[in-house]
Amino acid sequence: MASRTYYDPLHKGITLDEKIPEEAMVINLIDSEPFQRLRRIKQLGPASLTFHGAESSRFTHSLGVFHIARIALTRLIKINPELIKYRGLLYASSLLHDIGHGPLSHTSEEMFDLKHEHWSGQIIRNHKEIGLILNNLQSSLSHDTANLIQGNEVECKLIKTLVSSQLDCDRLDYLMRDSHSCGINYGQIDLERILSALTIAPDGDLAINPKGILAVEHYLVVRNLMYRSVYNHRLNEVCNWLLEKIIKTAKKLGPNKIWSDKCLAEWLWNSSNMDLQTFLENDDIRTNYHIMKWEKESPEPLKSLCKNFIHRRLSKAVNIEDFNNEDQLIILSKIRSFSEAHGLDPNLSCGLRHNNFLGYHPYKSGLRIWDGENLNAIEQKSLLIEKLISPSNNAWLIYPKSIHSKVEKLLVGFRKFQRNL
């Protein structure tokens, strides 16, 4: 078979040609066991409990990132033909950038206290099948790919920028894909216009042609809206909080009180010494099976926590960011008392979760405009982008539905008191 095509809901046909060595490498990487595991890792974790269509996988997203990176590099090679020697590095790093995700994607980083970039590097460096595929193309490709993904310096800064920056192929794909999966319109960016505006600055790094400013402005607004409407959605925060409670409770109960197979036992009680094979054996299927098993056979309170997650019995959440930190803690203390009065354990029924969206960060791989004569930071050419630099914060007060009326009265009282100060 000389070629292979993957039919993608966003990008349509993604065709790979085995006669091109770098694309033959991509085909082999896709067929590898660690990459096939990404089919069993949801892109948006438990977000399908909020947006029922959010069922896409890290496998699908990773293919999309590779596809966008290939288009971008093809255009940039026309400006600098020497970039062709980095084609293998870009293809490998764009495809494998998420290979180290745990179950439920980013949610597992909080649940199990791990970083997917670390495990991506471990897999690329130490998994025999992955290493053999990469190093058959170039002798040090596994080392170079792992370095890039883990944020280390690489020989060609532009390649790293395409994979990880304020405007990278990863973000371009996930904004479009997550919007599509969730059934909302906020993520509709002008991908063709953005890619056609990519150029190379005098220092060899990535820049934007002035003709692409409007498309980039739109992209950054879209990113802001997606964080506010999807990634930091209050019910997503509730689901993540509940999953963290489940795992923390399971850890606390210990292996003598709850059932676990050998793999998840390592994840729960020996994660600091977990080997690569054990890491790769865990996925959404295994983790969700344990949650289902615990709902039937574990002691309280783990049983109830699992039941709430499986049957989507979610707590309420309200944003109290308008209160200062001291008042937020006072409010949390009050609702804990309300819960206790209703016979509930406040440690398991109440919480306060902070999240923030940093917006556009001009000092961290900031975007630049290159018109062939002048190189400027993009915020110097766009008042809109200058406004997007300001971060936004949320403080989600999580509490059981049974005390909702009391919480509402409490917050009304606090706000009246604030206005009278």
C-alpha positions in Angstrom: 0.0 0.0 0.0 1.6 3.2 -1.2 -0.6 5.6 0.7 -3.1 5.7 3.6 -5.9 8.1 4.3 -7.5 9.0 7.6 -10.9 10.7 7.3 -11.2 13.4 9.8 -14.4 15.4 10.8 -12.4 18.7 10.6 -9.7 18.3 8.1 -11.4 15.7 5.8 -8.8 13.4 4.2 -5.4 13.2 5.9 -3.3 11.2 3.4 0.1 9.8 4.1 2.5 8.6 1.4 4.8 5.7 2.3 7.2 6.7 -0.4 8.1 9.8 1.6 10.4 8.6 4.5 9.0 11.0 7.1 5.4 10.0 6.3 6.3 6.3 6.4 7.6 7.1 9.9 4.3 8.7 10.8 2.3 5.7 9.6 4.5 3.4 11.8 4.1 5.7 14.8 0.3 5.7 14.4 0.3 1.9 14.3 2.5 1.6 17.5 0.9 0.5 20.7 1.5 3.7 22.7 -0.2 5.8 20.0 -3.1 3.4 19.5 -3.7 3.8 23.3 -4.7 7.4 22.6 -7.9 6.1 21.1 -8.9 5.3 24.7 -8.1 8.7 26.1 -10.8 11.3 25.8 -9.7 14.7 24.5 -11.8 16.7 27.0 -11.8 14.3 30.0 -15.3 14.3 31.7 -16.6 17.2 29.6 -19.1 14.9 27.9 -21.1 15.1 31.1 -21.6 18.8 30.3 -21.4 18.8 26.5 -22.7 15.4 25.4 -20.9 15.4 22.1 -17.4 15.8 23.6 -16.4 12.3 22.9 -13.3 12.8 20.6 -10.0 11.2 21.6 -6.4 12.3 21.9 -5.7 10.0 18.9 -8.0 12.1 16.6 -6.5 15.4 18.0 -2.9 14.3 17.5 -3.5 13.4 13.9 -5.1 16.8 13.4 -2.0 18.6 14.9 0.3 16.6 12.6 -1.9 17.6 9.6 -1.7 21.3 10.4 2.0 21.1 11.1 2.6 19.5 7.7 0.7 22.2 5.9 2.6 24.9 7.8 6.0 23.4 7.2 5.3 22.9 3.5 4.6 26.7 3.1 7.5 27.7 5.2 9.9 25.5 3.2 9.1 27.7 0.2 10.6 30.6 2.2 13.5 28.7 3.5 14.2 25.4 1.7 16.7 24.3 4.4 13.8 23.7 6.8 13.2 20.4 5.0 15.9 18.7 7.1 13.7 19.3 10.2 10.6 17.6 8.6 11.1 14.4 10.6 11.4 16.3 13.9 8.3 18.4 13.3 6.2 15.4 12.1 7.3 13.3 15.1 6.8 16.0 17.8 3.5 17.2 16.4 2.1 13.7 16.3 3.5 12.5 19.7 3.1 15.7 21.7 0.2 14.2 23.7 1.3 10.6 23.9 2.0 10.9 27.6 -1.5 11.8 28.6 -3.1 9.8 31.4 -6.8 8.8 31.7 -9.2 11.6 31.0 -6.4 13.8 29.6 -5.7 16.9 31.7 -8.0 15.7 34.5 -5.6 12.9 35.4 -2.8 15.4 36.0 -4.8 16.7 39.0 -6.1 13.2 40.0 -2.8 11.5 40.0 -0.3 14.4 40.2 1.5 13.8 37.0 2.6 15.9 34.0 1.9 14.6 30.5 5.0 16.3 29.0 7.2 14.3 31.4 5.6 11.0 30.4 5.6 11.9 26.7 9.3 12.3 27.0 9.7 9.0 28.9 7.7 7.1 26.2 9.6 8.7 23.3 13.0 8.1 24.9 12.5 4.7 26.5 9.7 2.8 24.6 11.5 0.4 22.3 8.9 0.4 19.5 8.7 4.3 19.4 12.5 4.7 19.6 13.2 2.2 16.8 10.7 3.9 14.5 12.1 7.4 15.1 15.8 6.5 15.1 15.4 4.5 11.9 14.7 7.8 10.2 17.4 9.8 12.0 19.8 8.4 14.6 19.0 11.0 17.4 15.4 11.7 16.5 13.9 10.2 19.7 16.2 12.3 21.8 15.5 15.5 19.8 11.7 14.9 19.8 11.6 14.3 23.6 13.7 17.4 24.2 11.3 19.5 22.1 8.2 18.2 23.8 9.6 18.6 27.3 10.4 22.3 26.6 14.2 22.0 26.2 16.2 24.0 23.6 16.4 22.5 20.1 18.5 23.3 17.1 15.7 25.0 15.2 13.5 27.3 17.3 10.9 27.7 14.5 10.1 23.9 14.7 9.6 24.2 18.5 7.4 27.3 17.9 5.1 25.4 15.5 4.6 22.7 18.2 4.4 24.9 21.4 3.8 28.7 21.4 1.1 31.3 21.5 0.0 30.2 18.0 0.9 26.6 17.5 -0.5 23.7 15.6 -1.7 22.1 18.8 -3.9 25.1 19.8 -5.2 25.6 16.2 -6.5 22.0 16.1 -7.9 21.7 19.6 -9.9 25.0 19.5 -11.6 23.9 16.2 -12.0 20.3 17.3 -13.3 20.9 20.8 -15.8 23.5 19.5 -17.0 21.0 16.9 -17.3 18.2 19.5 -19.1 20.4 22.0 -21.6 21.7 19.4 -20.7 25.3 19.9 -19.6 28.0 17.3 -16.9 29.8 19.3 -14.0 27.8 17.9 -14.5 28.6 14.2 -11.2 30.1 13.3 -9.9 31.0 9.8 -7.2 28.3 9.7 -6.4 28.8 6.0 -5.8 32.5 6.5 -3.6 32.0 9.5 -1.5 29.3 7.8 -1.1 31.5 4.7 0.1 34.4 6.9 3.0 32.4 8.5 6.4 33.7 7.6 10.0 33.7 9.0 11.5 36.5 10.9 15.1 37.6 10.4 16.2 35.6 13.5 14.8 32.5 11.9 11.8 32.1 14.2 8.1 32.2 13.3 6.4 35.5 12.5 3.0 36.7 11.0 2.6 38.6 7.8 0.6 41.8 8.4 -2.2 40.3 6.2 -2.9 37.8 8.9 -3.5 40.2 11.8 -7.3 40.0 11.6 -7.3 36.2 11.5 -4.9 36.0 14.5 -7.0 38.5 16.4 -10.0 36.3 15.7 -8.1 33.2 16.9 -7.1 34.8 20.2 -10.7 36.0 20.8 -11.9 32.4 20.0 -9.3 31.0 22.5 -10.6 33.4 25.2 -14.2 32.4 24.5 -13.5 28.7 24.5 -11.8 28.8 27.9 -14.7 30.8 29.4 -17.4 28.7 27.8 -15.9 25.1 27.7 -12.6 24.5 29.5 -13.5 26.5 32.6 -17.2 25.7 32.5 -18.6 25.4 36.0 -19.8 21.8 35.5 -16.5 20.8 34.1 -15.0 22.1 37.4 -17.5 20.1 39.4 -16.7 16.9 37.5 -13.0 17.4 37.9 -13.4 18.2 41.6 -15.6 15.0 42.0 -13.0 12.8 40.2 -10.2 14.2 42.4 -12.4 13.4 45.5 -12.8 9.8 44.2 -9.1 9.2 43.7 -8.1 10.9 47.0 -10.7 8.8 48.9 -9.5 5.6 47.2 -5.9 6.4 48.1 -6.9 7.1 51.7 -8.9 3.9 52.0 -5.9 1.9 50.9 -5.5 -1.5 49.1 -6.9 -3.5 52.1 -10.3 -1.8 51.9 -11.0 -1.5 48.1 -10.4 -3.7 45.1 -7.9 -2.7 42.5 -6.1 -4.5 39.7 -2.2 -4.5 39.8 -2.0 -1.6 37.3 -4.3 0.9 39.1 -2.8 -0.1 42.4 0.5 1.2 41.2 -1.1 4.4 40.0 -2.9 4.9 43.3 -0.2 3.9 45.9 3.1 3.8 44.1 3.0 6.4 41.4 6.4 7.9 42.1 8.0 4.5 41.2 5.6 3.6 38.4 7.3 2.0 35.4 6.6 2.9 31.7 4.6 -0.3 31.0 2.3 0.3 34.0 1.8 3.9 32.9 0.7 2.8 29.4 -1.6 0.1 30.7 -4.0 2.7 32.2 -6.6 4.5 30.1 -10.1 5.8 30.4 -11.6 2.3 30.1 -9.5 0.9 33.0 -10.1 3.9 35.3 -13.8 4.1 34.5 -14.1 0.3 35.2 -12.7 0.8 38.6 -15.0 3.7 39.4 -18.0 1.4 38.3 -16.6 -1.4 40.5 -16.2 0.9 43.5 -19.8 2.1 43.2 -21.0 -1.5 43.8 -18.4 -2.9 46.1 -16.5 -0.2 48.0 -17.2 1.2 51.5 -18.6 4.7 52.0 -17.9 7.4 51.2 -16.2 6.1 48.0 -19.3 4.2 47.0 -21.5 7.4 47.0 -18.8 9.5 45.3 -18.6 7.0 42.4 -22.4 6.7 42.2 -22.7 10.5 41.9 -20.1 10.5 39.0 -21.5 7.5 37.1 -25.1 8.7 37.3 -24.2 12.4 36.9 -25.5 13.6 40.2 -23.5 16.7 40.2 -23.1 19.3 42.8 -24.0 23.0 42.3 -21.3 25.6 41.6 -21.3 29.3 41.6 -18.5 31.8 40.8 -17.6 33.9 43.9 -14.5 35.6 42.3 -16.1 39.0 43.1 -15.3 38.3 46.8 -11.8 38.7 48.2 -9.9 35.6 49.4 -10.8 36.1 53.1 -14.5 36.4 52.3 -14.3 33.3 50.0 -13.0 31.2 52.9 -15.7 32.6 55.3 -18.4 31.6 52.7 -16.8 28.2 52.3 -16.8 27.7 56.1 -20.5 28.7 56.2 -21.6 26.2 53.6 -19.6 23.5 55.2 -21.7 24.1 58.3 -24.9 24.0 56.2 -23.8 20.6 54.7 -23.0 19.2 58.1 -26.4 20.2 59.4 -27.9 18.2 56.5 -26.0 15.1 57.6 -23.4 15.4 54.9 -19.6 15.2 55.2 -18.4 18.7 54.3 -15.0 17.4 53.2 -16.7 15.4 50.5 -19.6 17.7 49.6 -18.1 21.2 49.6 -15.2 22.8 47.9 -13.6 25.9 46.4 -11.7 25.6 43.1 -9.7 28.4 41.6 -8.8 28.5 38.0 -7.5 31.2 35.7 -7.0 31.9 32.1 -3.9 33.9 31.4 -5.1 35.1 28.0 -2.5 36.2 25.5 1.0 36.2 27.1 3.3 38.6 25.2 6.4 37.5 27.0 6.1 33.8 26.6 6.6 32.9 22.9 4.8 36.1 22.0 3.6 36.6 18.4 5.5 39.0 16.1 4.6 40.8 12.9 7.2 40.8 10.1 6.5 42.9 7.0 9.8 42.3 5.3 11.3 45.4 6.9 10.1 45.8 10.4 9.6 43.3 13.2 7.1 44.2 15.9 5.3 42.5 18.8 1.7 41.9 17.6 0.2 43.8 20.5 1.9 46.9 19.2 -0.1 46.6 16.0 -3.4 45.5 17.5 -5.4 47.2 20.3 -7.7 44.2 20.5 -4.8 41.9 21.3 -3.4 44.4 23.9 -6.8 44.0 25.7 -6.6 40.2 25.7 -3.4 40.3 27.8 -5.4 40.7 31.0 -6.0 37.4 32.8 -9.4 36.2 34.0 -10.0 34.3 37.2 -12.8 32.1 38.6 -13.4 30.9 42.1 -16.0 28.1 42.0 -17.9 27.5 45.2 -19.0 23.8 45.0 -21.9 22.6 47.3 -24.7 20.0 47.4 -28.0 20.8 45.8 -29.8 20.3 49.1 -28.5 23.5 50.6 -28.9 25.6 47.4 -31.5 28.0 48.9 -29.3 28.6 51.9 -26.3 29.4 49.8 -28.2 31.8 47.7 -29.4 33.7 50.7 -25.9 33.7 52.2 -24.4 35.2 49.0 -27.1 37.8 48.7 -26.4 38.9 52.3 -22.6 39.1 51.7 -23.2 41.2 48.6 -25.5 43.6 50.4 -22.9 43.9 53.2 -20.2 44.7 50.6 -22.3 47.4 48.9 -22.9 49.1 52.3 -19.2 49.3 53.2 
